[in-house]
Amino acid sequence: MIFVLSLLILNISLYASSTELYLSEENSSSIDKKIRAFADEHNYTIALKKENSIEVYFDTSELTLSTQNGFVKYQLESEALAQNLTRLKPSLTKSKKIKKSYKESVLYLSKNKTLLSYPVKHYHTIKSIEEKHSLLSLIKRANREDFMSKLKVNGIEHPLRLKYLFKISKSTQNYQLLYSNKNKISIVVNHIGFELIEKDIITIENITPIEITKELNLTEIENNPYLFYLNNIIQEHPYFITKVKYPYLVELLNAIFISLFLILFFYIFSTLFFINFSKKTL
């Protein structure tokens, strides 16, 4: 059992640091047309896997994970797998096999570029202080201690200080371009929606060969998605970091601002009321 578990961890722990991440200015429909045109020109068969996911990112108030080029996130995925075999057998066009499933996990990318995945379980009872935490409570009890020990080894001495930062929704199309069941090209297209900013972006991963990157007008960006999302949020909300680092101070300033606004409003209203009342009594 221990050997099997070790083998499982080995399979999921090597982060694809060589994965290239690109930003596209085009929409999903335009990218889909260009990929299909490329496949048709080079006689590839397309197998398409579609996924929808929600990712919730956590970090300390000091943003320790961002300085380590790592991340911690809760991820909920739902998939619909559709095999498009029109090039091999046109008769199968209308008979696509679709399989749906759902998966929850907590992923941790440490500063040594090791990606660890932890299973999620929802408990109905509270047995420790960790189970009052919005992230730690999600990790299966048997795996929670390992998760916290990994954080401590990597400089996060108090895992309970991890806090919610932001959430994104992601619609993913994973294209597998096949030729004679030997050569394969993988292209992952992500349509990303932010909780905190009013814009959607398109990113592309694992794209080969280089010819199609030219056709899609791509710009290479950070290969750590957390840093890319965080930078986008900071650009739209310059005070986001201050709010994360000093939440109580920001709340206090907001309370003071609202109080001053109400005092000013009451002063103006009472002054106008007094002037109008004075005119009527004269």
DRENDO-1510 file (C-alpha; in Angstrom, 1 decimal, always signed):
<recs>
REC; n; res; u; v; w
REC; 1; MET; +0.0; +0.0; +0.0 .
REC; 2; ILE; +2.8; +2.4; +0.9 .
REC; 3; PHE; +4.6; +1.6; -2.3 .
REC; 4; VAL; +1.4; +2.3; -4.4 .
REC; 5; LEU; +0.9; +5.6; -2.5 .
REC; 6; SER; +4.5; +6.6; -3.2 .
REC; 7; LEU; +4.1; +5.7; -6.8 .
REC; 8; LEU; +1.0; +7.9; -7.0 .
REC; 9; ILE; +2.7; +10.8; -5.4 .
REC; 10; LEU; +5.7; +10.5; -7.8 .
REC; 11; ASN; +3.3; +10.6; -10.8 .
REC; 12; ILE; +1.7; +13.8; -9.6 .
REC; 13; SER; +4.5; +15.6; -7.9 .
REC; 14; LEU; +6.7; +16.5; -10.9 .
REC; 15; TYR; +5.5; +20.0; -12.1 .
REC; 16; ALA; +5.8; +20.6; -15.8 .
REC; 17; SER; +8.1; +23.6; -15.4 .
REC; 18; SER; +8.8; +23.4; -19.1 .
REC; 19; THR; +5.1; +24.1; -19.8 .
REC; 20; GLU; +4.8; +27.3; -21.8 .
REC; 21; LEU; +1.9; +29.6; -21.1 .
REC; 22; TYR; +0.7; +32.1; -23.7 .
REC; 23; LEU; -1.8; +35.0; -23.8 .
REC; 24; SER; -4.0; +35.3; -26.9 .
REC; 25; GLU; -5.9; +38.4; -28.0 .
REC; 26; GLU; -8.3; +36.3; -30.0 .
REC; 27; ASN; -11.5; +34.7; -28.8 .
REC; 28; SER; -12.2; +31.0; -28.4 .
REC; 29; SER; -14.1; +30.7; -31.6 .
REC; 30; SER; -11.4; +32.2; -33.7 .
REC; 31; ILE; -8.7; +30.0; -32.1 .
REC; 32; ASP; -10.9; +26.9; -32.7 .
REC; 33; LYS; -11.2; +27.7; -36.4 .
REC; 34; LYS; -7.5; +28.2; -36.8 .
REC; 35; ILE; -6.6; +24.9; -35.0 .
REC; 36; ARG; -9.1; +23.0; -37.1 .
REC; 37; ALA; -7.8; +24.6; -40.3 .
REC; 38; PHE; -4.2; +23.7; -39.2 .
REC; 39; ALA; -5.3; +20.1; -38.5 .
REC; 40; ASP; -7.1; +19.9; -41.9 .
REC; 41; GLU; -4.1; +21.2; -43.8 .
REC; 42; HIS; -1.7; +18.7; -42.1 .
REC; 43; ASN; -4.0; +15.8; -42.2 .
REC; 44; TYR; -4.5; +15.5; -38.4 .
REC; 45; THR; -7.4; +13.9; -36.6 .
REC; 46; ILE; -8.8; +16.0; -33.7 .
REC; 47; ALA; -9.7; +14.5; -30.3 .
REC; 48; LEU; -11.3; +17.3; -28.1 .
REC; 49; LYS; -11.7; +17.1; -24.4 .
REC; 50; LYS; -13.7; +19.9; -22.7 .
REC; 51; GLU; -13.6; +20.8; -19.0 .
REC; 52; ASN; -15.1; +23.5; -16.8 .
REC; 53; SER; -13.4; +24.3; -13.5 .
REC; 54; ILE; -13.3; +26.7; -10.6 .
REC; 55; GLU; -10.0; +27.5; -8.9 .
REC; 56; VAL; -9.8; +29.2; -5.5 .
REC; 57; TYR; -6.3; +30.6; -4.6 .
REC; 58; PHE; -4.9; +31.0; -1.1 .
REC; 59; ASP; -1.8; +32.7; +0.3 .
REC; 60; THR; -0.5; +34.3; +3.5 .
REC; 61; SER; -1.0; +38.0; +4.2 .
REC; 62; GLU; +2.6; +38.5; +3.1 .
REC; 63; LEU; +2.0; +36.7; -0.2 .
REC; 64; THR; +4.7; +34.1; +0.7 .
REC; 65; LEU; +3.7; +31.7; -2.0 .
REC; 66; SER; +3.9; +34.4; -4.7 .
REC; 67; THR; +7.5; +35.3; -3.7 .
REC; 68; GLN; +8.3; +31.5; -3.8 .
REC; 69; ASN; +6.8; +31.2; -7.3 .
REC; 70; GLY; +4.4; +28.6; -5.9 .
REC; 71; PHE; +0.7; +28.4; -5.3 .
REC; 72; VAL; -2.0; +26.7; -3.2 .
REC; 73; LYS; -5.5; +26.3; -4.7 .
REC; 74; TYR; -8.7; +24.4; -4.3 .
REC; 75; GLN; -9.9; +23.1; -7.7 .
REC; 76; LEU; -13.3; +21.8; -8.8 .
REC; 77; GLU; -13.4; +20.2; -12.2 .
REC; 78; SER; -16.2; +18.8; -14.4 .
REC; 79; GLU; -15.4; +17.2; -17.7 .
REC; 80; ALA; -17.2; +16.3; -20.9 .
REC; 81; LEU; -15.1; +14.1; -23.2 .
REC; 82; ALA; -16.0; +14.1; -26.8 .
REC; 83; GLN; -13.9; +12.2; -29.4 .
REC; 84; ASN; -14.2; +13.8; -32.9 .
REC; 85; LEU; -13.3; +11.0; -35.4 .
REC; 86; THR; -14.6; +12.6; -38.5 .
REC; 87; ARG; -11.4; +12.3; -40.4 .
REC; 88; LEU; -11.1; +8.6; -39.7 .
REC; 89; LYS; -14.7; +7.6; -40.0 .
REC; 90; PRO; -17.1; +10.4; -41.2 .
REC; 91; SER; -20.1; +8.2; -40.2 .
REC; 92; LEU; -19.2; +8.7; -36.5 .
REC; 93; THR; -19.8; +12.5; -36.7 .
REC; 94; LYS; -23.2; +12.3; -35.0 .
REC; 95; SER; -22.4; +9.5; -32.6 .
REC; 96; LYS; -20.0; +11.2; -30.1 .
REC; 97; LYS; -19.4; +9.4; -26.8 .
REC; 98; ILE; -19.7; +11.8; -23.9 .
REC; 99; LYS; -18.5; +11.0; -20.4 .
REC; 100; LYS; -19.1; +13.4; -17.5 .
REC; 101; SER; -17.3; +13.4; -14.1 .
REC; 102; TYR; -16.5; +15.7; -11.2 .
REC; 103; LYS; -13.3; +16.0; -9.3 .
REC; 104; GLU; -12.2; +18.1; -6.3 .
REC; 105; SER; -8.6; +18.5; -5.1 .
REC; 106; VAL; -6.2; +20.8; -3.3 .
REC; 107; LEU; -3.0; +21.5; -5.3 .
REC; 108; TYR; +0.2; +22.8; -3.8 .
REC; 109; LEU; +3.2; +23.9; -5.9 .
REC; 110; SER; +6.1; +24.3; -3.6 .
REC; 111; LYS; +9.2; +26.5; -4.1 .
REC; 112; ASN; +11.2; +23.5; -5.4 .
REC; 113; LYS; +8.6; +23.1; -8.2 .
REC; 114; THR; +7.0; +20.0; -6.8 .
REC; 115; LEU; +3.3; +19.8; -7.5 .
REC; 116; LEU; +1.4; +17.8; -4.8 .
REC; 117; SER; -2.3; +16.9; -5.1 .
REC; 118; TYR; -4.4; +16.2; -2.0 .
REC; 119; PRO; -7.9; +14.6; -2.0 .
REC; 120; VAL; -10.9; +16.6; -0.7 .
REC; 121; LYS; -13.6; +15.3; +1.7 .
REC; 122; HIS; -16.5; +17.3; +3.2 .
REC; 123; TYR; -17.0; +16.5; +6.8 .
REC; 124; HIS; -20.1; +17.2; +8.9 .
REC; 125; THR; -18.3; +17.3; +12.3 .
REC; 126; ILE; -15.5; +19.5; +13.6 .
REC; 127; LYS; -12.7; +17.6; +15.4 .
REC; 128; SER; -9.9; +20.2; +15.3 .
REC; 129; ILE; -9.2; +23.8; +14.8 .
REC; 130; GLU; -8.0; +23.1; +11.2 .
REC; 131; GLU; -11.5; +22.1; +10.4 .
REC; 132; LYS; -12.7; +25.7; +11.0 .
REC; 133; HIS; -10.3; +26.9; +8.3 .
REC; 134; SER; -11.7; +27.5; +4.8 .
REC; 135; LEU; -8.9; +25.5; +3.1 .
REC; 136; LEU; -7.5; +23.0; +5.6 .
REC; 137; SER; -11.0; +21.7; +6.4 .
REC; 138; LEU; -11.4; +20.6; +2.8 .
REC; 139; ILE; -8.4; +18.2; +2.8 .
REC; 140; LYS; -9.0; +14.6; +3.8 .
REC; 141; ARG; -8.0; +14.1; +7.4 .
REC; 142; ALA; -5.5; +11.3; +6.6 .
REC; 143; ASN; -3.6; +13.7; +4.3 .
REC; 144; ARG; -3.9; +17.0; +6.2 .
REC; 145; GLU; -0.9; +16.6; +8.4 .
REC; 146; ASP; +1.3; +15.8; +5.3 .
REC; 147; PHE; +0.0; +19.0; +3.6 .
REC; 148; MET; +0.8; +21.2; +6.6 .
REC; 149; SER; +4.2; +19.7; +7.1 .
REC; 150; LYS; +5.1; +20.4; +3.5 .
REC; 151; LEU; +4.0; +24.0; +4.0 .
REC; 152; LYS; +6.2; +24.3; +7.1 .
REC; 153; VAL; +9.2; +22.8; +5.4 .
REC; 154; ASN; +8.8; +25.5; +2.6 .
REC; 155; GLY; +8.7; +28.4; +5.0 .
REC; 156; ILE; +5.0; +28.7; +5.9 .
REC; 157; GLU; +5.3; +27.9; +9.6 .
REC; 158; HIS; +1.6; +28.6; +10.4 .
REC; 159; PRO; -0.6; +27.0; +7.7 .
REC; 160; LEU; -3.7; +28.4; +9.5 .
REC; 161; ARG; -2.6; +31.9; +8.2 .
REC; 162; LEU; -3.4; +30.9; +4.7 .
REC; 163; LYS; -6.3; +33.0; +3.6 .
REC; 164; TYR; -8.7; +33.3; +0.6 .
REC; 165; LEU; -7.4; +35.6; -2.1 .
REC; 166; PHE; -9.5; +35.3; -5.2 .
REC; 167; LYS; -11.5; +32.9; -7.4 .
REC; 168; ILE; -11.5; +32.2; -11.2 .
REC; 169; SER; -13.7; +30.2; -13.4 .
REC; 170; LYS; -12.1; +28.4; -16.3 .
REC; 171; SER; -13.5; +26.8; -19.5 .
REC; 172; THR; -10.8; +24.5; -21.0 .
REC; 173; GLN; -10.6; +22.9; -24.5 .
REC; 174; ASN; -7.9; +20.3; -24.7 .
REC; 175; TYR; -7.1; +19.6; -28.4 .
REC; 176; GLN; -5.2; +16.4; -29.2 .
REC; 177; LEU; -4.1; +16.4; -32.9 .
REC; 178; LEU; -3.3; +12.9; -34.0 .
REC; 179; TYR; -1.6; +11.6; -37.1 .
REC; 180; SER; -1.6; +7.8; -37.8 .
REC; 181; ASN; -1.9; +7.2; -34.0 .
REC; 182; LYS; +1.8; +8.1; -33.6 .
REC; 183; ASN; +2.5; +11.8; -33.8 .
REC; 184; LYS; +0.5; +13.9; -31.3 .
REC; 185; ILE; +0.2; +17.7; -30.8 .
REC; 186; SER; -1.4; +19.0; -27.6 .
REC; 187; ILE; -3.0; +22.4; -27.4 .
REC; 188; VAL; -4.8; +23.6; -24.3 .
REC; 189; VAL; -7.1; +26.6; -24.6 .
REC; 190; ASN; -8.4; +28.3; -21.4 .
REC; 191; HIS; -11.2; +30.8; -21.3 .
REC; 192; ILE; -10.8; +32.5; -17.9 .
REC; 193; GLY; -13.3; +34.6; -16.0 .
REC; 194; PHE; -12.2; +36.6; -12.9 .
REC; 195; GLU; -14.3; +37.2; -9.8 .
REC; 196; LEU; -12.6; +40.6; -9.1 .
REC; 197; ILE; -12.2; +42.2; -12.5 .
REC; 198; GLU; -14.6; +42.7; -15.4 .
REC; 199; LYS; -12.7; +41.0; -18.2 .
REC; 200; ASP; -12.1; +37.5; -19.6 .
REC; 201; ILE; -8.8; +36.4; -21.0 .
REC; 202; ILE; -7.7; +33.5; -23.2 .
REC; 203; THR; -4.5; +31.5; -22.4 .
REC; 204; ILE; -3.0; +28.6; -24.3 .
REC; 205; GLU; -0.7; +25.9; -22.9 .
REC; 206; ASN; +1.5; +23.1; -24.3 .
REC; 207; ILE; +1.4; +24.3; -27.8 .
REC; 208; THR; +3.5; +22.6; -30.5 .
REC; 209; PRO; +4.7; +22.9; -33.2 .
REC; 210; ILE; +6.0; +26.5; -33.5 .
REC; 211; GLU; +4.2; +27.1; -36.8 .
REC; 212; ILE; +0.7; +27.3; -35.2 .
REC; 213; THR; +1.9; +29.7; -32.5 .
REC; 214; LYS; +2.6; +32.3; -35.3 .
REC; 215; GLU; -0.9; +31.8; -36.7 .
REC; 216; LEU; -2.6; +32.4; -33.3 .
REC; 217; ASN; -0.7; +35.7; -32.5 .
REC; 218; LEU; +0.4; +34.6; -29.0 .
REC; 219; THR; +2.4; +36.4; -26.3 .
REC; 220; GLU; +4.4; +34.2; -23.8 .
REC; 221; ILE; +3.7; +34.9; -20.2 .
REC; 222; GLU; +4.6; +33.5; -16.7 .
REC; 223; ASN; +4.3; +29.8; -16.6 .
REC; 224; ASN; +2.8; +30.0; -13.1 .
REC; 225; PRO; -0.9; +30.8; -13.5 .
REC; 226; TYR; -1.3; +32.1; -10.0 .
REC; 227; LEU; +1.3; +34.9; -10.6 .
REC; 228; PHE; -0.3; +35.7; -13.9 .
REC; 229; TYR; -3.8; +36.0; -12.4 .
REC; 230; LEU; -2.5; +38.0; -9.4 .
REC; 231; ASN; -0.7; +40.5; -11.7 .
REC; 232; ASN; -3.9; +41.0; -13.7 .
REC; 233; ILE; -5.9; +41.7; -10.5 .
REC; 234; ILE; -3.3; +44.1; -9.2 .
REC; 235; GLN; -3.4; +46.0; -12.5 .
REC; 236; GLU; -7.1; +46.5; -12.1 .
REC; 237; HIS; -7.1; +47.0; -8.3 .
REC; 238; PRO; -3.8; +48.7; -7.3 .
REC; 239; TYR; -4.8; +48.5; -3.6 .
REC; 240; PHE; -5.4; +44.8; -3.6 .
REC; 241; ILE; -2.1; +44.0; -2.0 .
REC; 242; THR; -2.7; +46.5; +0.8 .
REC; 243; LYS; -6.1; +45.0; +1.4 .
REC; 244; VAL; -4.5; +41.5; +1.7 .
REC; 245; LYS; -1.7; +42.6; +3.9 .
REC; 246; TYR; -3.6; +45.0; +6.2 .
REC; 247; PRO; -7.3; +43.9; +6.1 .
REC; 248; TYR; -8.2; +45.4; +9.4 .
REC; 249; LEU; -6.6; +48.7; +8.6 .
REC; 250; VAL; -8.5; +48.8; +5.3 .
REC; 251; GLU; -11.8; +48.0; +7.1 .
REC; 252; LEU; -11.0; +50.8; +9.6 .
REC; 253; LEU; -10.3; +53.3; +6.9 .
REC; 254; ASN; -13.5; +52.3; +5.1 .
REC; 255; ALA; -15.5; +52.7; +8.3 .
REC; 256; ILE; -13.9; +56.2; +8.9 .
REC; 257; PHE; -14.7; +57.2; +5.3 .
REC; 258; ILE; -18.3; +56.1; +5.5 .
REC; 259; SER; -18.6; +57.9; +8.9 .
REC; 260; LEU; -17.2; +61.1; +7.5 .
REC; 261; PHE; -19.5; +60.8; +4.5 .
REC; 262; LEU; -22.6; +60.3; +6.7 .
REC; 263; ILE; -21.5; +63.3; +8.9 .
REC; 264; LEU; -21.0; +65.5; +5.9 .
REC; 265; PHE; -24.3; +64.4; +4.4 .
REC; 266; PHE; -26.1; +65.0; +7.7 .
REC; 267; TYR; -24.5; +68.4; +8.0 .
REC; 268; ILE; -25.5; +69.5; +4.5 .
REC; 269; PHE; -29.0; +68.1; +4.9 .
REC; 270; SER; -29.5; +69.8; +8.3 .
REC; 271; THR; -28.1; +73.1; +7.0 .
REC; 272; LEU; -30.4; +73.1; +4.0 .
REC; 273; PHE; -33.4; +72.1; +6.2 .
REC; 274; PHE; -32.6; +75.0; +8.6 .
REC; 275; ILE; -32.3; +77.5; +5.8 .
REC; 276; ASN; -35.6; +76.5; +4.3 .
REC; 277; PHE; -37.3; +76.4; +7.7 .
REC; 278; SER; -36.0; +79.9; +8.5 .
REC; 279; LYS; -37.4; +81.3; +5.2 .
REC; 280; LYS; -40.8; +79.8; +5.9 .
REC; 281; THR; -41.0; +81.3; +9.4 .
REC; 282; LEU; -40.0; +84.8; +8.3 .
</recs>
